Amino acid sequence: MKRVLFLVPVLWVSILPAMSQGRKAVETSTDIAMFAPAAVGAGAALIKGDYKGLLQLGEALAVQVAVCYGLKYTVKKQRPDGSDYHAFPSNHTGFSFAGATFLMKRYGWQWGVPAYLLSGYVAWGRIYARRHDVWDVLAGAAIGVGSGFIFTRPFAKKHDLVVSPTVTAEGNCGIYMSMRF
């Protein structure tokens, strides 16, 4: 059995410090965190040689982005901070939830639950930073989850995936992932 070790410092490096630093820091952390579920999904697919899964992720993300931007330029809803008229729906939230849905549906709940938790933070952070309201992030999440469900098929169960939290000897927190080849 080959083991793959991934350390995911996103929670400790960007999210927790950002919450104590104010709205701008939370906005910046959501600008980064929105990519994490999709990046983990793409990385997992490449490591596993799951090129069908990589294509499915790409399709889900492309449709999510197209629908979100189509609505942004059609609806023209003002942002809560008054900066522009592209609030509805939240593309950050949609992108994050599309990646999380891919992970959940393709590789199972062990991958999906942490990704959905991170996506929930992105949704909350967009509201907290006054870039969106609740309806904007709910619509973005629905579009992301919908595109993920439409394009993603489960991965073969024969690989015996295992995911668990871990702490290294240096005190770094992360997630340990292993699978059988």
C-alpha positions in Angstrom: 0.0 0.0 0.0 1.4 3.4 -1.0 0.6 6.3 1.3 0.2 9.9 0.3 0.6 12.6 2.9 -1.0 16.0 2.4 -0.6 18.8 4.9 -3.4 21.3 4.6 -2.3 24.4 6.4 -5.1 26.6 5.0 -7.1 26.6 8.2 -4.1 27.6 10.4 -2.3 29.9 8.0 -5.1 32.0 6.5 -8.5 31.3 8.1 -8.0 31.5 11.9 -5.6 34.5 11.9 -7.9 36.3 9.4 -10.9 36.0 11.7 -9.1 37.9 14.4 -7.8 40.6 12.0 -11.1 42.0 10.6 -13.2 42.1 7.5 -10.4 42.8 5.0 -8.4 39.8 6.2 -11.5 37.6 6.1 -12.2 38.8 2.5 -8.6 38.0 1.5 -8.7 34.6 3.2 -11.9 33.7 1.2 -10.2 34.9 -2.0 -7.6 32.1 -1.3 -9.8 29.5 0.4 -12.3 29.4 -2.4 -9.7 27.5 -4.6 -8.8 24.9 -1.9 -11.5 22.2 -2.6 -11.0 22.3 -6.3 -7.2 22.3 -5.9 -7.4 19.3 -3.6 -9.8 17.6 -6.0 -7.5 18.2 -9.0 -4.4 17.1 -7.0 -6.1 13.9 -5.8 -7.3 13.1 -9.4 -3.8 13.6 -10.8 -2.2 11.5 -8.0 -4.7 8.7 -8.6 -4.4 8.9 -12.3 -8.2 9.7 -12.3 -8.3 11.7 -15.5 -12.0 11.1 -16.0 -12.5 12.7 -12.5 -10.2 15.6 -13.5 -12.4 16.2 -16.6 -15.6 16.0 -14.5 -14.2 18.6 -12.0 -13.2 20.9 -14.9 -16.7 20.6 -16.4 -18.4 21.3 -13.0 -16.2 24.4 -12.4 -16.6 25.7 -15.9 -20.4 25.5 -15.8 -20.5 27.0 -12.3 -18.4 30.0 -13.4 -20.4 30.5 -16.6 -23.7 30.4 -14.7 -22.5 32.7 -11.9 -21.0 35.3 -14.3 -24.0 35.1 -16.6 -26.3 35.9 -13.6 -24.0 38.6 -12.3 -24.1 40.6 -15.5 -27.9 40.0 -16.0 -29.2 40.6 -12.4 -26.8 43.5 -11.6 -27.5 43.5 -7.8 -25.5 46.0 -5.7 -23.0 44.6 -3.2 -23.6 45.3 0.5 -20.4 47.4 0.6 -21.7 49.4 -2.4 -18.6 48.7 -4.5 -20.3 47.5 -7.7 -23.4 45.8 -9.1 -22.2 42.2 -9.4 -23.2 40.7 -6.1 -25.6 38.0 -7.2 -24.6 35.2 -7.0 -21.4 34.7 -5.1 -18.9 33.1 -7.4 -16.5 32.5 -4.6 -19.1 30.4 -2.8 -20.1 28.6 -6.0 -16.6 27.7 -6.9 -15.8 26.4 -3.5 -19.0 24.3 -3.2 -18.5 22.9 -6.7 -15.1 21.6 -5.7 -16.5 20.3 -2.4 -19.3 18.5 -4.2 -16.8 16.9 -6.6 -14.7 15.7 -3.6 -17.8 14.3 -1.8 -19.4 12.6 -4.8 -16.2 11.3 -6.4 -14.1 10.3 -3.4 -16.6 10.0 -0.5 -17.5 11.8 2.7 -14.0 11.6 4.2 -12.9 14.1 1.5 -16.2 16.0 1.2 -16.9 16.9 4.8 -13.7 19.0 5.3 -14.2 20.6 1.9 -17.8 21.5 2.8 -16.7 22.9 6.1 -14.2 25.1 4.3 -16.8 26.1 1.7 -19.1 27.1 4.6 -16.3 29.4 5.9 -16.0 30.9 2.4 -19.8 31.6 2.3 -19.7 33.1 5.8 -16.6 35.1 5.0 -18.2 36.7 2.0 -21.1 37.9 4.1 -18.9 39.0 7.0 -16.7 41.0 4.5 -19.8 42.7 3.2 -19.3 41.5 -0.3 -22.5 39.5 -0.4 -25.7 38.9 1.5 -27.3 35.6 2.5 -29.2 35.2 -0.8 -26.0 35.8 -2.8 -24.1 33.0 -1.1 -27.1 30.6 -1.0 -27.5 31.0 -4.8 -23.7 30.6 -5.3 -23.7 27.4 -3.2 -26.7 26.0 -5.0 -25.1 26.6 -8.4 -21.8 25.1 -7.2 -23.5 22.0 -5.6 -25.8 21.6 -8.7 -22.9 21.7 -11.2 -20.9 19.3 -9.0 -23.8 16.8 -8.9 -24.6 17.1 -12.6 -21.0 16.4 -13.8 -19.4 14.1 -11.1 -19.6 10.3 -11.0 -18.3 8.3 -8.0 -14.8 6.9 -8.2 -14.2 3.2 -8.0 -14.4 1.9 -4.4 -11.5 -0.6 -4.8 -9.0 2.0 -3.8 -9.8 2.0 0.0 -9.4 5.7 0.7 -8.6 6.8 4.2 -8.6 10.4 5.5 -7.8 11.6 9.0 -6.4 14.7 10.8 -2.8 14.7 11.8 -0.1 16.7 13.6 3.5 16.5 12.6 6.5 16.4 15.0 7.0 20.2 14.3 3.4 20.9 15.5 2.0 21.5 12.0 -1.6 20.5 11.6 -2.9 18.8 8.4 -4.8 15.9 6.9 -3.4 12.5 6.3 -4.7 10.7 3.2 -3.9 7.2 2.0 -5.2 4.8 -0.6 -4.5 1.4 -2.0 -3.2 1.2 -5.6 
